Amino acid sequence: MSAQTVSKRITVPQLRARKGGVPIVSLTAYTTPIARLLDPHVDILMVGDSLGMVVYGLGSTLGVTLEMMINHGQAVVRGSQRALVVIDLPFGSYQESPEVAFRAAARVLAETGAQAVKLEGGAEMAATIAFLTQRGVPVMGHVGLTPQSINTLGGFRTQGRDDATARRVLADAGAVADAGAFSVVVEGTVEALATEITASIAIPTIGIGASPNCDGQVLVSDDVLGVFADFTPKFVKRYVELGPLISEAAATYSAEVRARTFPGPEHCFGMSQRSVVS
């Protein structure tokens, strides 16, 4: 990557300075072609461990490996020039200790060229976030519904419906901010709680299933594009339905191949005179 490319990117300090300003736009990306398409329009390209479900068909994010995140992170960095690229640390790569987390984060940043990592957890991860940020690793936090903890949470359950849970999530967000994170994803919380979190901490909040009052929003790009035809989460707005179009294109291609109408003459290569055998 050239120095010119790096200089064009939104930086971590610029992103943090957006607190309370123009809303921050973020979408997930897992491949170079999608990164190229999204890059001009977003502030953050998030290489989420959601790729385990979206790309690999896993039932949750728990089976995602560090190598998977690095490979897809490299692809997204290659396909982008402007957006800040944030890569998730997958389950098991950072929870053991701050030192283990640093080794994983250092690999991600060094091998991908991304600008930051994201990790899930609140007060229990504050020491790790502080350890990383003090050593030059920009960290985005993630509180509320944390998909890597679905076994503990009992599934994908909205957080903050009772006072005790709301107080815990609010404290988690404060701990993440105090530990040095430059922003925090607030996922799957009741709207009032997300609004309170946004007002109470000094770093930008990025909402997903949270509140329009957050400092920004993130969605899984495949949800936005309508690639998944069988399920749409409540908090998702589909801006286009690509799933049926892809299926229709595949059906048309299949029919033409079977009818021998594709490839046609315009898709075939003719022999040049020099290649004709005399």
C-alpha positions as CSV (number, residue, x, y, z in Angstrom):
1,M,0.0,0.0,0.0
2,S,1.4,3.4,-0.9
3,A,1.8,6.3,1.4
4,Q,-0.6,8.2,-0.8
5,T,-3.3,5.6,-0.2
6,V,-2.8,5.7,3.6
7,S,-3.0,9.5,3.7
8,K,-6.4,9.5,2.1
9,R,-8.0,7.3,4.7
10,I,-10.1,8.5,7.6
11,T,-7.9,8.2,10.7
12,V,-8.8,7.1,14.2
13,P,-8.4,10.7,15.7
14,Q,-10.7,12.0,12.9
15,L,-13.3,9.4,13.7
16,R,-13.2,10.0,17.4
17,A,-13.6,13.7,16.8
18,R,-16.9,13.0,15.1
19,K,-18.6,12.6,18.5
20,G,-21.8,14.5,18.4
21,G,-21.3,15.6,14.8
22,V,-22.3,14.3,11.4
23,P,-23.4,10.7,12.0
24,I,-20.7,8.0,11.3
25,V,-21.6,5.6,8.5
26,S,-20.4,2.0,8.7
27,L,-21.1,-1.2,6.8
28,T,-19.5,-4.6,7.0
29,A,-17.2,-5.8,4.1
30,Y,-15.5,-9.2,3.7
31,T,-14.2,-9.1,0.1
32,T,-12.3,-6.8,-2.2
33,P,-15.1,-6.2,-4.7
34,I,-17.6,-5.3,-2.0
35,A,-15.1,-3.1,-0.3
36,R,-14.5,-1.2,-3.5
37,L,-18.2,-0.6,-4.0
38,L,-18.8,0.6,-0.4
39,D,-15.6,2.6,0.2
40,P,-16.7,5.9,-1.4
41,H,-19.9,6.0,0.7
42,V,-18.9,5.0,4.3
43,D,-16.6,6.2,7.0
44,I,-15.9,2.7,8.4
45,L,-15.5,-0.6,6.7
46,M,-16.0,-3.2,9.4
47,V,-14.6,-6.7,8.8
48,G,-16.9,-8.3,11.3
49,D,-16.7,-11.9,12.6
50,S,-20.2,-12.0,11.2
51,L,-18.4,-13.3,8.2
52,G,-18.6,-16.7,9.9
53,M,-22.3,-16.7,9.3
54,V,-22.5,-14.6,6.2
55,V,-19.7,-16.1,4.2
56,Y,-19.1,-19.5,5.7
57,G,-22.6,-20.5,6.8
58,L,-21.7,-21.1,10.4
59,G,-24.5,-21.0,13.0
60,S,-22.7,-18.4,15.1
61,T,-19.5,-16.3,15.1
62,L,-17.8,-18.7,17.6
63,G,-16.1,-20.8,14.9
64,V,-14.3,-17.9,13.3
65,T,-10.5,-18.0,13.4
66,L,-7.8,-15.4,13.5
67,E,-6.6,-16.6,10.1
68,M,-10.0,-16.1,8.6
69,M,-10.2,-12.5,9.9
70,I,-6.7,-11.7,8.6
71,N,-7.4,-13.1,5.2
72,H,-10.7,-11.2,4.8
73,G,-9.1,-8.1,6.4
74,Q,-6.4,-8.1,3.7
75,A,-9.0,-8.3,1.0
76,V,-11.0,-5.4,2.3
77,V,-7.9,-3.2,2.8
78,R,-6.9,-4.0,-0.8
79,G,-10.3,-2.9,-2.0
80,S,-10.5,0.4,-0.2
81,Q,-8.8,3.7,-0.1
82,R,-10.9,6.1,2.0
83,A,-12.7,4.3,4.8
84,L,-11.2,3.4,8.2
85,V,-10.9,-0.4,8.3
86,V,-11.7,-2.1,11.6
87,I,-11.2,-5.8,12.0
88,D,-12.9,-8.0,14.7
89,L,-10.8,-10.1,17.0
90,P,-12.5,-13.5,17.0
91,F,-13.6,-15.5,20.0
92,G,-10.8,-17.0,21.9
93,S,-8.1,-14.7,20.4
94,Y,-8.1,-12.1,23.2
95,Q,-10.0,-13.1,26.3
96,E,-7.2,-15.1,27.9
97,S,-5.0,-12.2,28.9
98,P,-4.0,-8.7,27.7
99,E,-0.7,-10.2,26.4
100,V,-2.5,-12.8,24.3
101,A,-4.9,-10.0,23.0
102,F,-1.9,-7.9,22.0
103,R,-0.3,-10.7,20.0
104,A,-3.5,-11.3,18.1
105,A,-4.1,-7.6,17.5
106,A,-0.5,-7.0,16.4
107,R,-0.8,-9.8,13.9
108,V,-4.1,-8.3,12.5
109,L,-2.7,-4.8,12.1
110,A,0.7,-5.9,10.8
111,E,-0.6,-8.5,8.3
112,T,-3.7,-6.6,7.0
113,G,-2.8,-2.9,7.1
114,A,-6.1,-2.1,8.9
115,Q,-6.3,0.8,11.2
116,A,-8.0,-0.7,14.3
117,V,-9.4,-3.8,15.9
118,K,-12.7,-4.4,17.6
119,L,-13.3,-6.6,20.6
120,E,-16.4,-7.5,22.6
121,G,-17.0,-7.0,26.3
122,G,-17.4,-4.3,28.9
123,A,-15.8,-3.9,32.3
124,E,-14.2,-7.3,32.2
125,M,-12.2,-6.2,29.1
126,A,-11.3,-2.8,30.3
127,A,-7.8,-3.8,31.4
128,T,-7.2,-5.5,28.0
129,I,-8.4,-2.4,26.1
130,A,-6.1,-0.2,28.2
131,F,-3.1,-2.6,27.6
132,L,-3.7,-2.5,23.9
133,T,-4.2,1.2,23.5
134,Q,-1.2,2.0,25.6
135,R,0.8,-0.1,23.1
136,G,-0.4,1.6,20.0
137,V,-3.4,-0.6,19.1
138,P,-6.5,1.5,18.4
139,V,-9.5,-0.4,19.8
140,M,-13.2,-0.2,19.1
141,G,-15.3,-1.6,21.9
142,H,-18.6,-3.5,21.6
143,V,-21.2,-3.7,24.4
144,G,-24.8,-4.6,24.8
145,L,-25.7,-7.7,22.8
146,T,-22.3,-9.4,22.2
147,P,-22.7,-12.3,19.8
148,Q,-19.5,-14.0,21.0
149,S,-21.4,-14.4,24.4
150,I,-24.6,-15.9,23.1
151,N,-24.2,-19.0,25.2
152,T,-24.0,-16.9,28.3
153,L,-26.8,-14.5,27.2
154,G,-29.0,-17.4,26.2
155,G,-29.3,-16.3,22.6
156,F,-29.6,-13.1,20.6
157,R,-31.6,-11.2,23.3
158,T,-32.3,-7.5,23.4
159,Q,-30.3,-6.0,26.3
160,G,-31.5,-3.3,28.8
161,R,-35.2,-4.3,29.2
162,D,-34.7,-4.4,33.0
163,D,-33.0,-1.9,35.3
164,A,-30.2,-4.3,36.3
165,T,-29.2,-5.2,32.8
166,A,-29.4,-1.5,31.7
167,R,-27.1,-0.4,34.5
168,R,-24.6,-3.2,33.6
169,V,-24.5,-2.2,29.9
170,L,-24.2,1.5,30.8
171,A,-21.3,0.7,33.1
172,D,-19.7,-1.5,30.5
173,A,-19.8,1.4,28.0
174,G,-18.3,3.8,30.5
175,A,-15.5,1.3,31.3
176,V,-14.7,0.8,27.6
177,A,-14.5,4.5,27.1
178,D,-12.4,5.1,30.2
179,A,-10.0,2.3,29.1
180,G,-9.1,4.2,25.9
181,A,-11.3,2.8,23.2
182,F,-11.9,5.4,20.4
183,S,-15.5,4.3,19.8
184,V,-17.9,1.6,20.8
185,V,-20.5,-0.4,19.0
186,V,-23.8,-0.6,21.0
187,E,-25.8,-3.6,19.8
188,G,-29.2,-4.9,20.5
189,T,-30.3,-2.6,23.2
190,V,-33.5,-0.8,24.0
191,E,-33.5,2.7,22.4
192,A,-33.5,4.6,25.7
193,L,-30.4,2.8,26.9
194,A,-28.5,3.5,23.7
195,T,-29.5,7.1,24.0
196,E,-28.3,7.3,27.6
197,I,-25.0,5.6,26.7
198,T,-24.4,8.1,23.9
199,A,-25.0,11.0,26.1
200,S,-22.8,9.7,29.0
201,I,-19.5,8.8,27.3
202,A,-17.0,11.0,25.4
203,I,-16.4,8.6,22.5
204,P,-18.7,7.9,19.5
205,T,-21.3,5.2,19.7
206,I,-22.0,3.1,16.7
207,G,-25.5,1.7,16.9
208,I,-26.9,-1.6,15.5
209,G,-30.3,-2.4,16.7
210,A,-30.0,0.5,19.2
211,S,-31.0,4.1,18.6
212,P,-30.9,6.8,15.9
213,N,-29.4,9.0,18.6
214,C,-26.1,7.1,18.5
215,D,-23.2,8.9,16.9
216,G,-23.3,6.5,13.9
217,Q,-24.8,3.3,12.6
218,V,-23.5,-0.1,11.3
219,L,-25.3,-2.9,9.5
220,V,-24.2,-6.1,7.9
221,S,-24.0,-5.3,4.2
222,D,-25.6,-8.5,3.1
223,D,-28.7,-7.6,5.1
224,V,-28.8,-4.1,3.6
225,L,-28.4,-5.6,0.1
226,G,-31.1,-8.3,0.5
227,V,-28.8,-11.2,-0.1
228,F,-30.4,-13.2,2.7
229,A,-34.0,-14.0,1.5
230,D,-35.2,-16.0,4.5
231,F,-34.7,-13.7,7.5
232,T,-34.6,-9.9,8.1
233,P,-33.8,-8.7,11.7
234,K,-36.1,-6.1,13.0
235,F,-33.4,-3.4,13.1
236,V,-32.4,-3.9,9.4
237,K,-33.7,-1.9,6.5
238,R,-33.2,-3.5,3.1
239,Y,-32.3,-0.9,0.5
240,V,-32.4,-3.4,-2.4
241,E,-33.3,-7.0,-2.9
242,L,-30.3,-8.6,-4.7
243,G,-31.2,-12.2,-3.6
244,P,-34.0,-12.7,-6.1
245,L,-32.0,-10.9,-8.9
246,I,-29.0,-13.2,-8.3
247,S,-31.3,-16.3,-8.4
248,E,-33.0,-15.0,-11.6
249,A,-29.6,-14.4,-13.3
250,A,-28.4,-17.9,-12.4
251,A,-31.6,-19.5,-13.7
252,T,-31.4,-17.6,-17.0
253,Y,-27.7,-18.6,-17.4
254,S,-28.6,-22.2,-16.6
255,A,-31.4,-22.3,-19.2
256,E,-29.2,-20.7,-21.9
257,V,-26.4,-23.2,-21.3
258,R,-28.7,-26.2,-21.5
259,A,-30.3,-24.7,-24.7
260,R,-26.8,-24.1,-26.1
261,T,-27.6,-20.4,-26.7
262,F,-24.7,-19.5,-24.5
263,P,-22.0,-19.0,-25.4
264,G,-23.0,-17.3,-28.6
265,P,-20.6,-16.3,-31.5
266,E,-19.9,-13.0,-29.8
267,H,-18.5,-14.8,-26.8
268,C,-16.2,-17.1,-28.7
269,F,-12.6,-16.6,-30.0
270,G,-12.0,-17.0,-33.7
271,M,-8.7,-18.3,-35.2
272,S,-6.3,-15.8,-36.7
273,Q,-4.7,-16.6,-40.0
274,R,-1.3,-17.0,-38.5
275,S,-2.7,-19.8,-36.2
276,V,-4.2,-21.8,-39.1
277,V,-2.4,-25.0,-39.7
278,S,-1.6,-25.3,-43.4
